[in-house]
Amino acid sequence: MLLSGRKGVILGVANKRSIAWAITQAARNHGAELLLTWGNDRFKEGVVELGRSIGVERYAPCDVSRDEEIAALAEQAKRELGTVDFLVHGVAFARKEELTGGYVDTSREGYRIAQDISSYSLAALCRAFRPLMKRERDADGEGPTSSVVTLTYLGGQRVIPNYNVMGVAKAALEASVRYLAADLGPDNIRVNAVSAGPIKTLSAAGVSSFSTMLNQLPARAPLRKNVTTDEVADASVFFLSELARGVTGEVLFVDAGFHAMGI
């Protein structure tokens, strides 16, 4: 098992369709000990019910727009896990009204919210968890690594209809991955992103052109298919494991090859 003996914190489980839940299942299947969070109390019961179904014992609230809740989460992780080997950032949000019309119409407050929750929260979490994830090197400069993985989408690199401010937030998130990789690398902490193809999740439901993208992708992607949450989760487990010990600052596309096409 790739994650046997490793302990991790996963943010972003919303329901059984969420990518973060698929990662949670894959991490448990590979032997990881986990702490799951919910950002809004209306998700608490569902997150705990899902987690308990696969043997997860630790839970915590964490609204990533509040520094005190991030600090409390890190403190709880220190108390209950001791050290943290990996952190999964599966959190993103934009107001629904910002995902219609054009990006040019984005409100100042809508922009702030999308950037705060979808992008800045990664830096805030890395700062809080850095002491728990730092790993020492031996005399040869080698040693175990810890891993941060976030979830992004092609809309951070190309224009996707109605993705608007979320695309700009994902672009900032991907830039953050590179800067954080540089900052945390000396502590043997790796930071990477997985860019999933369109999948039916709660967040995807807010994008009005989503169904069109989902229907058109199989005809255009090299693998002639849509991807599943399980496929994204398996790629994420690679990043969370020591198999990826030499990889950081990377955006890995799991979209059946669609990102490589010119048309």
N, C-alpha and C positions, 0 to 999 in steps of 0.2 A: 504494500500500500504506500502510495507516494507521500502521504501526509501523516503517516503514523508518528505519534509523539509530538506533532506540531499543534499549536494552539492559535486560534484566530478569532477575529471579531468581524462580523458581517453586518453591514448596514444596507437597508433598501428592500428587505423582504416585504412585499405588500400582500401577495396572495400566491396561490399555487401556480399561477401562470408567470410570475415574475422571474426574470433572469437571476436575480439574487437568490431566489429560492432554489433554482436549479443548481446554482453554485454551492449552496448550503448542502443539498443532497449529495452532490459529487464529493465535496470535502469530507462529509461524514463517511461516505463509502470508502474513502481513502484513509480513514483513520483519524481525522482531525478532531480535536476538542474545541467546541465553539461557544461563543457568546453572540446572541442575536439581539438586534435592537428594533424598536419601532419609533417612528417620528411623530406620529399622531395617535392619541389614545384610542381612536376608532379602529386602529389596526392591531392594538395590543392583543386582544383575544385571539384573532386569527393567526398572528405570528407565533404566539405561545402554543396554540393547538397544532400548527404545522411542525414546529420545532420538536415538541414532545413526541410526535408520531415517529420521529427518527432518533430519539434519544438525546436531544439537546436539553441541557439542564440549566443554562444560564441565560438571563434576559435583562434588558435594561432599556429605559426610554432614552431617546436622544434626538432632540430637535437641533439639526446641524446649523440652524441660524442663530443659535444661542451658545456663546462661548462657555457659559457656566455648565451647560448640559454636556458639552464635549469634554470638559475637564472632569465632570463627574463620571462620565463613561470610562475615561482613561483610569481614573482612580479605582473604579469598580473592577476593571480588567486587571489592574495591578494586584488588587486584593484577592480576586478569585482565580486568576490564571497565573499570576507571578510575572511571567514575561509573555510577549505576544510575538508570534512568528509570522503572522500575516494579517492584513487588514483589507477588506473588500468594501469599496466605496461604490454602492449601487444607487446613489441618491441623485435625483434630478427633478426640477420643477420649473414650470413657467405658467403664468396665468393663461387660462383658455382663450381670453379675448386677444392675447398677443399672438396667437397661432392662426389667425385669419387675416386676410388682406395681405399687405406688404410689410416687410421689415422696416421700411421707412416710417411707418406709422407707430412703431414701438413707443410706448410711453416711458418716461424716465423711471417711474417706479417699477414698471414691468421689467425693464432692463436690469434694474438693481436686484430685484428678487431672483430673476433667472441666474444672474451671475453669482449671487451670494450662495444660493442653495446648490446649484449645479456645478459650480467651479471653485469658488473660494473655499467651500467646505472641505475640499480635499486638502488644501494647504493647512487649514485649521486642525484637521484630524492628524495629519502628519506631524505637526508641531507638538500636539498633545501626546501622541503615542511614540514619538522618537525615543524617549528614555527607555521605554519598554521593548523597543525593537532593535536597539543598537546591539551590534555583535562585534566581538573583538577578533582581531587578526593574529595569526601566529607569526613567528619570526620570518617566515617566507612571504608574508603578506596575504596568506590564505586564511579561510575560516568560513563558518556557516553564514548564510545570509537570511535576512527576513524580507518579506515581500508586501508591497502595496499594489493592489489592482483596482482600477476604476473602469467604468463602462462608458463608452462613447459611441458615436454613430457617424456615418459618412457625411451627414449634414454639417459637420464641423469643418469639412474640407471642400465641399461642393454645395451649390445652392439646391435645396430640396423644397419644393412648393409647400408653403404653409408651415415650414419648420421654423422660419423666422428667427426670433431672438434665442430660441433654444440652439439653433445651429451656431450662433455667435458664442453662446455659452460653452458649447462643446469644443469650439475652436480654442477658447481660453483654457478649457480643461486639458486639452492635448498639449498646449504650450506649458501648462503647469506641470504635466507629467515630466517633460524634459528638464525644466528648472528644478523640480524637486528631486529628480534622479541625480542631478549634479550636486545638489546640496546634501543629500542623504547618502550618497555613494561612499564617502569616507567612513560612514558608520556601518557599512555592509548592508544597507537597506536599499532594496531595488524598488523602482516605481515604474509600472507599465500600465497600458490600457488595452482593453479588448473592444474592438469596434464590431458590433453585431449587425447583421442584416436585419431587415424589418421582421418583427415577431409580434404576434398578438399579445400585448401586455396592457396593463392598466394605463401606463403613460402614453403608449402608442395610440390609444383610443382618442386622445385629445388632438391628434393631427388629422385634419379633415381629408387629406389626400392619401392617408395610410393604406386604405383598402386597394387603391389603384396601384400603389407601389408593390404591395404584397402580391397582387395578381399578375403584374407585368414582369417581376424579377425572374421567374423561372424561364421565361423565353429569352432572357438576355444574359443571365449569368452563365459562366462556363460550365458549372455543374448541373445546370438546368433544374434547379430546385430552390426552394426556400430553406433556410436553416432553422434548426430547432434550438430550444433553450438548452437541451442536453449537449449539443455540439459546442455552444458557447461556454457552457460550464466546464467541459473537458479541456478546452483551450485555457480557461482560467486556472484550472488545477495545475497545468503545466507551469504557468507563471508563479503559482503559489509554492511549488515544489522546488527542490534543489536541482531538478533537471534544468531549470532556467537560471542557475546561479550566475551565469555570465551575461545575462540579458537585463538591460535596464534602459529606460527612456524610450521604450518601443510602443508603437501602436500596431496591434495584430488584428488584421481583418478576418472575421469569421462571417462571411457573407456569400459563400459559394462562388467567390471570385468576381462578383459584380463590380467591385471597386477598380478592377484592372481594365475594364472595358472602356473604350472611347465613345461608344454610342449606347 
